[in-house]
Protein backbone atom coordinates (compact mmCIF):
# COMPACT_ATOMS: atom_id res chain seq x y z
CA UNK A 1 0.00 0.00 0.00
CA UNK A 2 1.24 3.48 -0.88
CA UNK A 3 1.28 6.71 1.05
CA UNK A 4 -1.87 8.75 1.62
CA UNK A 5 -2.13 12.54 1.96
CA UNK A 6 -1.92 12.44 5.75
CA UNK A 7 1.25 10.33 5.67
CA UNK A 8 2.88 12.65 3.13
CA UNK A 9 2.06 15.67 5.31
CA UNK A 10 3.64 13.89 8.30
CA UNK A 11 6.79 13.21 6.26
CA UNK A 12 6.94 16.87 5.22
CA UNK A 13 6.72 17.87 8.89
CA UNK A 14 9.33 15.34 10.04
CA UNK A 15 11.72 14.61 7.16
CA UNK A 16 14.44 13.42 9.55
CA UNK A 17 12.23 10.47 10.50
CA UNK A 18 11.66 8.98 7.02
CA UNK A 19 12.01 5.22 7.41
CA UNK A 20 13.34 2.66 4.93
CA UNK A 21 9.77 1.42 4.36
CA UNK A 22 8.64 4.95 3.57
CA UNK A 23 11.56 5.36 1.14
CA UNK A 24 10.29 2.30 -0.76
CA UNK A 25 6.77 3.75 -0.84
CA UNK A 26 8.11 7.11 -2.06
CA UNK A 27 10.05 5.32 -4.82
CA UNK A 28 6.82 3.65 -5.92
CA UNK A 29 5.00 6.98 -5.82
CA UNK A 30 7.70 8.58 -7.97
CA UNK A 31 7.42 5.73 -10.45
CA UNK A 32 3.69 6.40 -10.78
CA UNK A 33 3.99 10.21 -10.71
CA UNK A 34 7.48 11.15 -11.99
CA UNK A 35 6.87 14.92 -11.78
CA UNK A 36 5.69 14.87 -8.14
CA UNK A 37 8.39 17.19 -6.79
CA UNK A 38 7.54 16.77 -3.10
CA UNK A 39 7.81 12.99 -3.34
CA UNK A 40 11.21 13.33 -5.02
CA UNK A 41 12.45 15.70 -2.30
CA UNK A 42 11.28 13.39 0.46
CA UNK A 43 12.73 10.35 -1.31
CA UNK A 44 16.16 11.99 -1.53
CA UNK A 45 15.97 13.03 2.12
CA UNK A 46 15.06 9.45 3.08
CA UNK A 47 18.04 8.10 1.15
CA UNK A 48 20.27 10.65 2.87
CA UNK A 49 18.90 9.62 6.28
CA UNK A 50 19.69 5.98 5.50
CA UNK A 51 23.14 6.90 4.14
CA UNK A 52 22.22 5.00 0.98
CA UNK A 53 24.65 4.58 -1.90
CA UNK A 54 21.76 5.66 -4.16
CA UNK A 55 21.62 9.13 -2.59
CA UNK A 56 24.00 10.90 -5.00
CA UNK A 57 22.22 9.66 -8.12
CA UNK A 58 18.84 10.53 -6.60
CA UNK A 59 20.05 13.99 -5.61
CA UNK A 60 21.17 14.79 -9.15
CA UNK A 61 17.78 13.80 -10.55
CA UNK A 62 15.86 15.55 -7.78
CA UNK A 63 17.82 18.76 -8.40
CA UNK A 64 16.70 18.73 -12.04
CA UNK A 65 13.05 18.48 -10.97
CA UNK A 66 13.29 20.97 -8.09
CA UNK A 67 11.64 24.31 -8.76
CA UNK A 68 13.72 25.89 -5.98
CA UNK A 69 17.08 24.29 -5.25
CA UNK A 70 17.51 26.43 -2.15
CA UNK A 71 14.60 24.56 -0.55
CA UNK A 72 16.23 21.27 -1.50
CA UNK A 73 19.48 22.40 0.11
CA UNK A 74 17.71 23.47 3.30
CA UNK A 75 15.82 20.15 3.44
CA UNK A 76 19.01 18.14 3.09
CA UNK A 77 21.43 20.19 5.13
CA UNK A 78 19.19 22.30 7.39
CA UNK A 79 21.18 25.48 6.92
CA UNK A 80 20.03 28.98 6.14
CA UNK A 81 20.95 29.40 2.48
CA UNK A 82 20.62 33.18 2.67
CA UNK A 83 23.57 33.31 5.06
CA UNK A 84 25.49 30.81 2.94
CA UNK A 85 24.93 32.73 -0.29
CA UNK A 86 25.76 36.07 1.33
CA UNK A 87 29.00 34.80 2.86
CA UNK A 88 30.08 33.34 -0.48
CA UNK A 89 29.46 36.61 -2.36
CA UNK A 90 31.43 38.68 0.17
CA UNK A 91 34.68 36.78 -0.36
N, C-alpha and C positions, 0 to 999 in steps of 0.2 A: 504494500500500500504506500502511496506517495504522501507528500506533505500537503496539509490543508492550509487555508489562509491564516488561521490562528497559530499554527506551528511556525509558519514563515515569519509572522510578526514577532514571535518569541525569539527566533533566531536573529532577527534584526536587532532586537533589544539586548541580546546576550551572545554576540558573535564569538566570544572567547570560549563558550561552552558547546560549540558544535561538535557532536560526537561522530565517530566513524560510521555509524548507521545512518546518521543524517547526511553525511557526505555522499553516501551511496544513493540516497533518495534525491539529493540535489543533482547528482550526475544524471539520474534518470529524468528528472524534470528538465534539465538542460537539453537532453537528447530530444525530448518531446517539444520543447519551446526554446530553440537555440538563441533567440534574441531577447530572452528574459534576463535583463541585466542584473537585477537583484539576486537571482539564483546563481548567476556566474560569480558575483562578488562574494556571496556566502560560501559557495563551493571552494573558491580559492582560499578564503579565510579558514575553512575547515581543513583543507590540505596543509596550510601553514601550521595550524594548531597541532596536527598529527605529525608534523615534520616529514611529510611525504616526499618521496623522490619525484612525484608528479607535480609538485608545487610550481617549479620554475616554468614548465611548459604551460600549465594552466594560467599562470600569471601573465604570460605573454599574450595569450588569447583573450583573457579577461580585459587586459589593457586596451586591446583593439575594440572591444565592445563597450567599454566604459565611456559614458558621456562626459564625466568629470573625473579625471585621473587623480586629482587632489583628494577626492573622497575615497578612492581606492587606497591611496597612500595612507590616509588617516585610519581607515579600517584595518589595514595590515600592520601598521607600525604605531598607531595611536599618538602621533605627534602633531603638533600644530604646524601645518604646512605654511601658514603665513609667516611665522617666525623663521622657518627654514628657508623659504624663498627670499625673505628680506636679508638674512645674514649672508646668503650666497651672493646677492647683488651688491652688497657693500664692499666685499673683498675685491 
